[in-house]
Amino acid sequence: METYYTLLKSNWDTLLNSILNEYDIYAPFHFGESIEYSIVTESNVKNIIYNRPKPSTPLKTFFLPVKENVVNPSKSDKKRIVMGAPSCDLSALSILDEIYLDKDYIDPNYSGHRKNTLLIGFDCHSTLEHCHCTTYGFKPYPEENTDIVISYIEDKIVLNVKTEAGETFRKNWINSYERITEKELTKLNDIQTDVEKELNGKNADLPDYQQTGKLITASEEDIWQRYSDTCVSCGACSAICPTCSCFLFIERPQFEKVRSIDTCQYPGFERVAAGEDPLRPLSKRFRNRYMCKYVWKPEKFESKACTGCGRCIEACIGDINKNDLFRELNKKETVET
């Protein structure tokens, strides 16, 4: 299902205030120069940031917390709403769902978080320097894994209801609304088209997802040594990635078992007994991440393991730009052929 409604921004703010006792609501807010999720209150509801890419923290942390006791997880009877997830983060849920909702073993904690959350995605009305979602086949407006999509245009909130859960929420809580007009829909489509064109234009020389996998597979060691030269193995790139999901278990007394997000960029990630470590050389550890995302994951899963959010580039304290690496590989391959 897909139905459009509009309501005044002031009425939307009033609505959010009226349901704070029913839901924990998270939305994007400015924190200095960054945008980050925070709990919505009556005092800050008017400060929610709409349609700006993108929260610094990926959406996955609502479903895969950095640390979580999986034996005795903290539970709340209160449902939650997460507003403001961009398309790149919502699309990333597809591969996480494949992993954690696998028919042979459904992760109860992940599943519980998913079922307890109503997702309200935001269209992106602008781009950031390293955004490249369209290169990998995603749109800068949510098409999947969201119950409602919002665009804030002039003084109105445009709601695109996409699921039964979204329609139930609308029926229960939104009383003052109008159907979208042809003029408003055209304006929304024009914004979406302009942003998509901008992304396609600035990333025209970036290889697509499948081609990137081929380039990485055929690449030689020297480029990985060169690009990993400033890597400090901090793991920020994979920790901040909306699709990376490696973890380790920490055993604690009273049968506490804490799942903690891990990353292949940490030294010792693949270290085994007697100290053997196939990823000890930094360049191999560095390349391993891209082999996983563009070569091995596509062999195992239907969903893509990179949605082009660009956070790994923005978070890298070694100033490593994976897109520059892929452009160089692509240019070299083009010249050779």
Buried (B, 14 or more C-beta within 10 A) or exposed (E): EEEBBBBBBEBBBEBBBEBBEEBBBBBBBEEEEEBBBBEBEEEEBEEBBBBBBBBBBBBBBBBBBEEBBBBEEEEEEEBBBBBBBBBBBBBBBBBBBBBBBEEEEEBEBBBBBBEBBBBBBBBBBEBBEBBBBBBBEBBBBBBBBBBBBBBBBEEBBBBBBBBEBBBEBBEEEBEEBEEBEEEBBEBBEEBBEEBBEBBEEBBEEBBBBEBBBBBBEEBEEEBBBEBBEEBEBBBBBBBBBBBBBBBEEEEEEEEEEBBEBBBBBBEEBBBEEEEEBEBBBBBBBBBBBBBBBBBBBBEEBEBBBBBBBBBBBBBBEBEBBBBEBBBBBBEBBEEEE
